[in-house]
Amino acid sequence: MPQLNPAPWFAILVFSWLVFLAIIPPKVMAHTFPNEPTLQSAKNPKTEPWTWPWQ
């Protein structure tokens, strides 16, 4: 029964994990965002109450 022969499937498993762990992560980590995030100021913005026109 060919399903019980682990030789080709084990090689496919090893090579697929090799691709996932060695080739793809550097490509993903090399990605740069077009807009770098800026730090928000620590000062809270001044808010004013909104006057409802129907009250």
C-alpha positions as CSV (number, residue, x, y, z in Angstrom):
1,M,0.0,0.0,0.0
2,P,1.7,3.2,-1.1
3,Q,0.0,5.3,1.6
4,L,2.2,3.7,4.3
5,N,5.5,4.5,2.5
6,P,6.7,7.6,4.4
7,A,9.7,8.3,2.1
8,P,8.1,10.8,-0.4
9,W,5.7,12.4,2.1
10,F,8.4,12.9,4.7
11,A,10.6,14.7,2.1
12,I,7.6,16.9,1.0
13,L,6.9,17.7,4.7
14,V,10.6,18.6,5.4
15,F,11.0,20.7,2.2
16,S,7.7,22.6,2.8
17,W,8.7,23.4,6.3
18,L,12.1,24.5,5.0
19,V,10.3,27.0,2.7
20,F,8.0,28.2,5.5
21,L,10.8,28.7,8.1
22,A,13.8,29.7,6.0
23,I,12.6,31.5,2.8
24,I,9.3,33.2,3.6
25,P,10.2,35.0,7.0
26,P,13.0,37.2,5.6
27,K,10.7,38.3,2.8
28,V,8.0,39.2,5.2
29,M,10.3,40.9,7.6
30,A,11.8,43.0,4.8
31,H,8.4,44.6,4.2
32,T,8.3,48.3,4.9
33,F,5.2,50.3,5.5
34,P,4.7,53.4,3.2
35,N,3.8,55.6,6.2
36,E,5.8,55.2,9.4
37,P,3.6,55.6,12.5
38,T,4.1,58.8,14.5
39,L,4.0,59.0,18.2
40,Q,1.0,60.6,19.7
41,S,1.4,63.5,22.1
42,A,1.0,62.8,25.8
43,K,-1.1,65.9,26.2
44,N,-4.9,65.3,26.3
45,P,-6.8,67.3,23.7
46,K,-9.1,70.0,25.1
47,T,-12.7,68.9,24.6
48,E,-15.8,71.2,24.8
49,P,-19.3,70.1,25.4
50,W,-21.6,70.0,22.5
51,T,-24.7,72.1,22.8
52,W,-27.7,70.3,21.4
53,P,-29.9,72.7,19.4
54,W,-33.2,71.1,20.4
55,Q,-32.8,71.4,24.2
